Amino acid sequence: MNNAQRISRSSSTTATAVAAAVHQALDASDPPFQSYICDACGYIYHEVDGDPDGGLPPGTRYADIPEDWSCALCGVSKADFSPYTPPSLETLRAAIAGHGAPTVATRGGNAGVLIVGAGRAGWQMAEALRALDASLPITLVSNCAGDLYDKPLLSIAMARGLAPEALARESGAAAAARLGVRLLAHTQAVRICADTRTLRTTRGVLRYDRLVLAHGAQANLPAALPAALCWRINHLAAYQRLRAALGRMEHEGPKDVLIVGAGLIGSEIANDLALGGHRVTLLDPQAAPLARWPAEQAGGALLDAWRDLAIRFVGGVQVVQLEQLHGRYRLTTDDGQRFVADQVIAATGLETPSRLAQSAGLHWYNGIAVDAATLRTSDARIHAMGDCIAINGQPSRFIEPIARQARAIAADICGATPAPYEARAAVVRVKTTSRPLTLH
Ligand SMILES: Cc1cc2nc3c(=O)[nH]c(=O)nc-3n(C[C@H](O)[C@H](O)[C@H](O)COP(=O)(O)OP(=O)(O)OC[C@H]3O[C@@H](n4cnc5c(N)ncnc54)[C@H](O)[C@@H]3O)c2cc1C
C-alpha cells in the first residue's frame, strides 16, 4: 500500500491535518515530499497535498500522476510541470554567477526599478528581474498587504475546505526579504510624473529609473449596484471579509447569496458557495451562464451539473435597484422580480483604472496600451503587465501570460538576451468543480 492509499481524506478533515497525517505515514526510507510548479501558470503541486479535486489523493508522488491529469488552474498536462523550490536571493545569486548573466550597468545613484502592484504580476516581475540581476534596486509599491496567494483559489476555496486565512502562501514581508526587494505595502500609487521619473504615493514621492505598472483591474459595477452594498471578489482581503460575513456553516448555517453576473467568476463562485452549503441565486442578462461561449454550449452543461445543487439561475434580467432592508438586501430586476438575500456579490466584469496611466499621458486602448513584443507603454521607461494591459485593444486577464510577460520585460530592462512576448489565445479552465469545463 502506498502513502496515498493509506490516507483518505474525510470531508471534516482540514488540509493541514491531512498533510500532517500524510507526513506521519512516510517510512523513514521514503524520500521527502517534493513540490512541482506549472510552467504555464505558476500553480504549485505539492505531493503532500495532492489534488483531491483532480483525483489525486494527498501523498501522490509526481511520478505516479497519470498522464491525462491536468493542471488544476490552467489545464496543461503533467509534462508542463518542473521541480519547484521557492527562489531565494542566495540561489538566484548562485545561478547568476553560474551562467554569467549580465548585471545592469553601473548604478551610480540609479533609482532602479519601481513596480506598482503586488499581485501575481508584480511579484513575478520582481522574481524575473532578480533572476537576471542580484543587485538591481527593486521597490514594490502596493495598496494591499502584498502577501503572495493564488487568486484562482478564491473561487474554489470553500468546496476544497480551505480556510480563508490559510490562502496566503507567503507574507509580503517574507517574500521581499527572500528576493531582496523593498516592499511598501498599504501604499497607494497616486500619480506618475514622467518628466522627473517620479511616482507620487500616499507615503511620499519615489524616484525610478524604470517603472512597471502591474496594478491589475477593478470591478466594473453597474450603476444599480452601490459599491457599499455588494462584494467584489478580486482580492484576497475582500474575499476574507466575505467569508467572515457568511460565517461558519457549522455555527450559523446556510445563507442566501445573490450573485450578479454569470460569467467565469460568477459561475465559479456560485458553484463554490453552493458546494459549501449556501443557497445561491445567480442572475444574468443572458439566457444562460457563460454566454460568451455559445458555440461550446457551456451554459447548458453547467445548468445540468447544478441540478442537485442549491443554485437557482435567473437569466434574461437586468438589475435596477439594490437596497438594504432590515439587515438584509433586496434586489429588484427590470421585469419587476424581487430577491432578498443575506449577501450580494457583483461579478460583472473588470475594467482597468486609468488614473495612473493618464497622469503619465500613456496611450490607452481598453487598458494600458503596450507594445506586443516588449510590453513597453508609449513611454519607453514604463512597462505594463498583467490585468491592467491591453494589446491591440485586447485586455489579457489570465494567469498564464504573466510569467512570460515578466521574463520579456526583465530581459528588456536588464539588456539580456531578448525574450519577446507572444500573445496567445487563452484556453480557459472553468473551475466549476461539479462540471469543470475547458473553453477556447
Ligand atoms: C476569483 C478569481 C478566479 C480566477 N481564476 C483564474 C483561473 O482559473 N485562471 C486564470 O488564468 N486566471 C484566473 N483569474 C484571473 C487571474 O487571477 C488574474 O488574471 C491575475 O491574478 C491578475 O494578476 P495582476 O497581478 O495583474 O492583478 P492583481 O492580482 O489585481 O494585482 C494588482 C495589485 O496592484 C495593487 N494595486 C492596485 N492599484 C494600486 C495603486 N493605485 N497603487 C498601489 N497598488 C495598487 C493591488 O492591491 C494588487 O496588489 C481569476 C480571477 C479571480 C478574481
PDBQT file of the ligand as one rigid body, heavy atoms in Angstrom, charges set to zero:
ROOT
HETATM    1  C1  LIG A 501     -11.935  34.582  -8.360  1.00  0.00    +0.000 C 
HETATM    2  C2  LIG A 501     -10.961  34.587  -9.486  1.00  0.00    +0.000 A 
HETATM    3  C3  LIG A 501     -10.603  33.395 -10.101  1.00  0.00    +0.000 A 
HETATM    4  C4  LIG A 501      -9.717  33.392 -11.190  1.00  0.00    +0.000 A 
HETATM    5  N1  LIG A 501      -9.378  32.210 -11.773  1.00  0.00    +0.000 NA
HETATM    6  C5  LIG A 501      -8.493  32.188 -12.790  1.00  0.00    +0.000 A 
HETATM    7  C6  LIG A 501      -8.099  30.959 -13.413  1.00  0.00    +0.000 A 
HETATM    8  O1  LIG A 501      -8.592  29.904 -13.065  1.00  0.00    +0.000 OA
HETATM    9  N2  LIG A 501      -7.193  31.006 -14.423  1.00  0.00    +0.000 N 
HETATM   10  C7  LIG A 501      -6.645  32.184 -14.848  1.00  0.00    +0.000 A 
HETATM   11  O2  LIG A 501      -5.836  32.169 -15.755  1.00  0.00    +0.000 OA
HETATM   12  N3  LIG A 501      -6.988  33.373 -14.273  1.00  0.00    +0.000 NA
HETATM   13  C8  LIG A 501      -7.894  33.396 -13.258  1.00  0.00    +0.000 A 
HETATM   14  N4  LIG A 501      -8.234  34.584 -12.677  1.00  0.00    +0.000 N 
HETATM   15  C9  LIG A 501      -7.586  35.823 -13.151  1.00  0.00    +0.000 C 
HETATM   16  C10 LIG A 501      -6.177  35.952 -12.562  1.00  0.00    +0.000 C 
HETATM   17  O3  LIG A 501      -6.206  35.659 -11.189  1.00  0.00    +0.000 OA
HETATM   18  C11 LIG A 501      -5.657  37.359 -12.826  1.00  0.00    +0.000 C 
HETATM   19  O4  LIG A 501      -5.503  37.489 -14.226  1.00  0.00    +0.000 OA
HETATM   20  C12 LIG A 501      -4.306  37.659 -12.157  1.00  0.00    +0.000 C 
HETATM   21  O5  LIG A 501      -4.291  37.260 -10.813  1.00  0.00    +0.000 OA
HETATM   22  C13 LIG A 501      -4.017  39.166 -12.281  1.00  0.00    +0.000 C 
HETATM   23  O6  LIG A 501      -2.855  39.479 -11.588  1.00  0.00    +0.000 OA
HETATM   24  P1  LIG A 501      -2.346  41.012 -11.522  1.00  0.00    +0.000 P 
HETATM   25  O7  LIG A 501      -1.152  40.984 -10.656  1.00  0.00    +0.000 OA
HETATM   26  O8  LIG A 501      -2.245  41.573 -12.890  1.00  0.00    +0.000 OA
HETATM   27  O9  LIG A 501      -3.521  41.820 -10.822  1.00  0.00    +0.000 OA
HETATM   28  P2  LIG A 501      -3.995  41.838  -9.299  1.00  0.00    +0.000 P 
HETATM   29  O10 LIG A 501      -3.975  40.485  -8.701  1.00  0.00    +0.000 OA
HETATM   30  O11 LIG A 501      -5.296  42.556  -9.295  1.00  0.00    +0.000 OA
HETATM   31  O12 LIG A 501      -2.888  42.680  -8.554  1.00  0.00    +0.000 OA
HETATM   32  C14 LIG A 501      -2.856  44.071  -8.635  1.00  0.00    +0.000 C 
HETATM   33  C15 LIG A 501      -2.082  44.605  -7.452  1.00  0.00    +0.000 C 
HETATM   34  O13 LIG A 501      -1.968  46.021  -7.579  1.00  0.00    +0.000 OA
HETATM   35  C16 LIG A 501      -2.339  46.652  -6.365  1.00  0.00    +0.000 C 
HETATM   36  N5  LIG A 501      -2.810  47.992  -6.740  1.00  0.00    +0.000 N 
HETATM   37  C17 LIG A 501      -3.870  48.329  -7.490  1.00  0.00    +0.000 A 
HETATM   38  N6  LIG A 501      -3.947  49.663  -7.674  1.00  0.00    +0.000 NA
HETATM   39  C18 LIG A 501      -2.887  50.181  -6.995  1.00  0.00    +0.000 A 
HETATM   40  C19 LIG A 501      -2.416  51.512  -6.778  1.00  0.00    +0.000 A 
HETATM   41  N7  LIG A 501      -3.002  52.576  -7.318  1.00  0.00    +0.000 N 
HETATM   42  N8  LIG A 501      -1.311  51.674  -6.005  1.00  0.00    +0.000 NA
HETATM   43  C20 LIG A 501      -0.677  50.615  -5.460  1.00  0.00    +0.000 A 
HETATM   44  N9  LIG A 501      -1.086  49.347  -5.647  1.00  0.00    +0.000 NA
HETATM   45  C21 LIG A 501      -2.176  49.134  -6.407  1.00  0.00    +0.000 A 
HETATM   46  C22 LIG A 501      -3.373  45.712  -5.757  1.00  0.00    +0.000 C 
HETATM   47  O14 LIG A 501      -3.508  45.842  -4.369  1.00  0.00    +0.000 OA
HETATM   48  C23 LIG A 501      -2.747  44.353  -6.119  1.00  0.00    +0.000 C 
HETATM   49  O15 LIG A 501      -1.739  44.001  -5.210  1.00  0.00    +0.000 OA
HETATM   50  C24 LIG A 501      -9.152  34.612 -11.623  1.00  0.00    +0.000 A 
HETATM   51  C25 LIG A 501      -9.523  35.826 -11.007  1.00  0.00    +0.000 A 
HETATM   52  C26 LIG A 501     -10.410  35.820  -9.955  1.00  0.00    +0.000 A 
HETATM   53  C27 LIG A 501     -10.797  37.108  -9.294  1.00  0.00    +0.000 C 
ENDROOT
TORSDOF 0
